Amino acid sequence: MTPERVDVFVAGGGLAGLAAAAAFGETGFSVLLADPSPPPAENEHDEDLRSTAFLQPARDLLERIGLWDTLAPHAMPLDALRIIDTAGWPPEIRETRVFEPGDLGAASFGWNLPNALTRREMVRAIAKMPEVELCWGTGFRSLLTRTAEVRVNLTGGRQVAARLAVAADGRDSALREAAGIGVRISRYGQKVLAFTATHALGHARVSTEVYNEGGAFTTVPLPDVNGRPASAIVWMNDGPRAVELAGLDPAAFGEAMTERACGVLGPMERVGGLGMWPVVTQVAERLTGERVALVAEAAHVLPPIGAQGLNTSLHDIAALVELARGDPAGLGGEAQLGAYESGRAGDIALRARAIDLYNRVCRSGEAPVQALRRFGLRMVHDVPPVRMAIMRAGLGRR
Ligand SMILES: Cc1cc2nc3c(=O)[nH]c(=O)nc-3n(C[C@H](O)[C@H](O)[C@H](O)COP(=O)(O)OP(=O)(O)OC[C@H]3O[C@@H](n4cnc5c(N)ncnc54)[C@H](O)[C@@H]3O)c2cc1C
C-alpha cells in the first residue's frame, strides 16, 4: 500500500496536540492529527468544568494561530496570586503574601479557560484550515523511521508518510515508546483532586494557593456557575487522604474543602465531576528521535503547581514551529531536531527540578521545613528583585 504523504503527523488531540496541529497548519505545512478518542462533543463544556490557566506568554501562540479572539470572551483574567502558608490542623494561617502582575508591567498573570471549551474552539478553528486533517477514533500504532521520512501505521490500517512525527499523545505516549525513548519518574505518593467549586465570597479574580501538609490547595477564578462565584480547585494530598476525601458525601466534602481553604472564599460546594490523578514528575530522556519530536506530557509531566504544565508545552510547540518556519526544507531533519533538543531540554529540566523541590517543601509537615517555607515566601515576596525574577521565571519570560 502506498502511504498518504503529509509534512507533519501529530499523535494526540489533547490541548497540546491541537495547538501543534494548528500552529503547523497556520505556517503552511500539511498536517494529519490522529487520536483514538471520539471528537469533542458540542455540549462537552457543560459536563466537564476543568480548566487551565494560560499564562501571559501562551497568549502569543494562541494569537498567532488565530484562536485568541475566539477564546478571549470566555477567559477569566488572573489579576493577582495570593500565597497563604499554614500549619497544623485545622490549618492556621502563618503568612500571607500577594503577588501583583503590575510589578512586571502587566495587567494580569494570565487567563483561566475551561478545557472543554478551549478544545472545542480549537477543533472549530482547525476545521477551517485546509492543510490540517483531524482524524478521531484512530490512534498511532507503530512507526518506521528513515533518514528522509517517518512511516506511521494507524489503528484501522491507515498508513502515513511524514517528514516529522510529533508525539503529543500524553504521559503514556505510544509514539515516544515506539521511538525507543525512556522516561525518568519521581513519585511523591500524592494524588491531586481537580474539580469546580462555588463559594459564598467573590474571588476578585485572585488565584490563591494555600500550603499545608500534603501539598498545595489552589483556587483559580472562573466565571460564575449557577449564579454563584466559582473557582477551579486543584487539591493535592497524600494518596490515602485523597482517596478518603473523594469518597466523602457532598456536605462533608464541602466542609473539608472550606476548612482546607481556611475559609478565605467562605463556605464552598463542589459542582460537577471530580478528577483524581497521581502526582509525578516525569521527564523523557530525550526530546527527539529520528524524525520524531516529543512535546507536552509526552515529554514532561509536572506536579500541578504554578500552572506550569500546559504552558511549558506551549513553549515546546512554539519552539518546534519556529524552527520549521525558519527552515521549511529542513522540517524534521537532524539539524532542526538537534536545535529543538538543545533549545528546550534545559528549560524543561530546570522547571522540573524547581517544581519538584517546591512540591517537596510545600507538602512537608516537618517543622524545620515549614520554617524554611515561611522564610522563603517572605524572602521571595519582600525582596523586590527576587520577587520579579521569580515571577518572570514562573511566567516563562526570559
Ligand atoms: C489537576 C491538573 C491541573 C492542571 N492545571 C494546569 C494549569 O492550570 N495550567 C497548565 O498549564 N497546565 C495544567 N495542568 C497540566 C495540563 O493539564 C496538561 O499539561 C495538559 O492537559 C496535557 O496536555 P497533553 O495534550 O499533553 O495531554 P493529554 O491531554 O493527556 O492528551 C493526550 C491525547 O493523546 C491521545 N492518545 C492517547 N494514546 C494515543 C495514541 N496511541 N495515538 C494518538 N493519540 C493518543 C489521548 O486520547 C489524548 O487525547 C494541570 C494538570 C492537572 C492534572
The ligand as an ORCA input file, in Angstrom:
! r2SCAN-3c Opt
* xyz 0 1
  C      -5.274     18.704     38.059
  C      -4.433     19.329     36.990
  C      -4.498     20.706     36.799
  C      -3.702     21.310     35.820
  N      -3.778     22.665     35.662
  C      -2.971     23.264     34.740
  C      -2.968     24.679     34.560
  O      -3.700     25.427     35.234
  N      -2.133     25.219     33.628
  C      -1.303     24.414     32.869
  O      -0.536     24.941     32.038
  N      -1.318     23.075     32.987
  C      -2.121     22.483     33.898
  N      -2.108     21.132     34.031
  C      -1.351     20.323     33.088
  C      -2.150     20.199     31.791
  O      -3.487     19.854     32.051
  C      -1.539     19.153     30.940
  O      -0.196     19.508     30.685
  C      -2.251     19.060     29.620
  O      -3.618     18.915     29.723
  C      -1.725     17.838     28.921
  O      -1.990     18.009     27.627
  P      -1.488     16.944     26.571
  O      -2.179     17.349     25.314
  O      -0.030     16.784     26.576
  O      -2.018     15.504     27.081
  P      -3.477     14.899     27.157
  O      -4.479     15.929     27.497
  O      -3.357     13.705     28.039
  O      -3.778     14.447     25.665
  C      -3.204     13.300     25.101
  C      -4.094     12.839     23.953
  O      -3.441     11.755     23.309
  C      -4.412     10.817     22.935
  N      -3.772      9.497     22.735
  C      -3.551      8.511     23.639
  N      -2.995      7.451     23.019
  C      -2.848      7.775     21.707
  C      -2.345      7.091     20.562
  N      -1.882      5.825     20.630
  N      -2.354      7.742     19.376
  C      -2.810      9.001     19.268
  N      -3.319      9.687     20.315
  C      -3.330      9.074     21.526
  C      -5.419     10.843     24.073
  O      -6.668     10.344     23.646
  C      -5.456     12.339     24.400
  O      -6.479     12.999     23.686
  C      -2.862     20.507     35.002
  C      -2.816     19.116     35.181
  C      -3.586     18.526     36.178
  C      -3.516     17.026     36.383
*
